[in-house]
Amino acid sequence: MKQNLQALYEKFHEPIIQNNCSGLLKTAFKYPATHHITTFFVKKLDEIFFTNFEEGLSIPIEVLAMAYVPDKIICGVCLPDPNMIDIENKIPHMTLFVQDWAPRFSNNLLQALFTDKGAPLVGELKSGALLNPEKSIIERYSLPVSEIDGL
């Protein structure tokens, strides 16, 4: 994580990024109450994703991308093995660290980056570029932010 934040700092030279990097788990950011992958949002209890859900299942995951809002939240886009777990969420992810935003705002952030109308990274999600470990996207995007509701 610190390597990723350091790479952002080296590209943009913004003190807030350096402060977040050096203060990670000390003065800046903390772990959420639980680490879990969001693969499904329960709307109806009879949906196949809910009825087949196995709580506490341990599966290998790989964090393919990191989304970071300074002083707010850090989350990772993950790709769990679809043979081990049903995935309904358009962007399976794990909230890695929180500060001023609750973990639920990972959804808002990733939607704004990847799936909302005009999302800056919709092409990378659709093309599968996020699955390419050789590709690196270190960029800054301005997204609509509300301090009350996250994005």
N, C-alpha and C positions, 0 to 999 in steps of 0.2 A: 504494500500500500504506500509506504513512504517513497519507494522508487517512483511510483506513478505520480504522486504529488510533487516530487522533486523534478520530474520531467516537465510537468505543467509549469512549475516555477521557472525552470530554465528557459522555457519558450516565452512566457509572458512577463516574468520579472515583477510580479505583483506581491507586495509584502503580506497580504492576507493569506496567500497560498503558502508562503514560507512559514508563517505563524501556525497555520493549520498542520503543516508537515512536522515542524519541530515540537508542537504541542500535542500531537496525536496520542490519545489516551492519558494525557496528563492534564493540560489546560484546555485542549480543544478536542472535541468529539469523545464519545463513549460508545461502548457496545450497546445495541438494543437489548431489551429484556431477554429475547431469544434469537438465535440464528436459525432461520428456516428459509426454504425456497417457496416463494409464492407461485403455485402452479394452477390454482383454482380459487375463484371467489364464489362462495356459497350463496346462491340465489334461491334455489329450490332444493330441498333435502332429498328429492328422488332422482336428481340428475345422476347420470352414469359416473361422472367424475367424483361425486360425493359417495355413492354407494360402493364404489371400488376403492375408496381411499383407505390407506393403511397408515394410521398415526404412528409416528416414531420410526418410520422406515429409514434405515441408513443406506444411502446410495452415493456413489462417487459423483462429484460434480466438478466442473471447470468454470471459473469465472472468465468469460470471454471479453467483457468490456466493463469499464467502470464509469459511472456518472457521478459527478461531484458538484455540489453547490457550496461555495465557501461559507463556513460557519453554520451550515444548515444540515446537510445529509450527504452520505456517500453510499452508493448502492452498486451492485454488480449484476450484470446480465449473465445468466447461467444457462447451461444446456444439460439438464438431467437426461439420463437414458430413457427414451420414451417406451422402451420395452419393460422398464421397471416401474414406471409411474405414468398415469394419464395426465396430460398437460392441456388445460383449457386456456390458461393465460396466454395472451399474444406475446408477452415478453416475460418468460420465467426469470425470476430475479431473487436476490438476497439483499436485504438491507444490511450493510456492513458496519456503518457507524452513523450515529445521530448526534446532533447538537441542538439547534433551535427547532427542528422539525421532527414530528413523530414519524415512526417507520412507515406508516401508511402513505406518506407523501412520495415514497419511492415510485409508486404507481403513477402519480401525477407527473413526476419528472420524466420517467421513461416514456409515457404516452406523448408528452410534449416533444421529446427528442425523436421518437421513432414512428408513432402511429397517428397523431393528430394531423388535421389538415395543415399543410405547410411545414410539417416536421422536418428539421434539417437533415436527419439521418434515415428517413424512410427508405431511400434507395439502398443503403448499406444493409438494412434489415431484410428487405425483399430479395436482394441479390445474393445474400448469404456471406457478404464480405466480413461480417462479424465473426464468422466461423474460421476465418483465415488467420492463423497465428502469426503469419508474416506481415500482415497489414496492421499498421498503427495509425490511429486517428487521435491526434492530440490537438484539440481545437476548442474554441470558446464560442458559445452560442448565447444570444440574448433570447430569453423565453419570458412569456407573460407570468409574472409572479405576484401573488397576493400573500401578504404576511399572515393572514388569518387562515387561509385554506391551502397553503402550499402553492402549487402551480394552478 
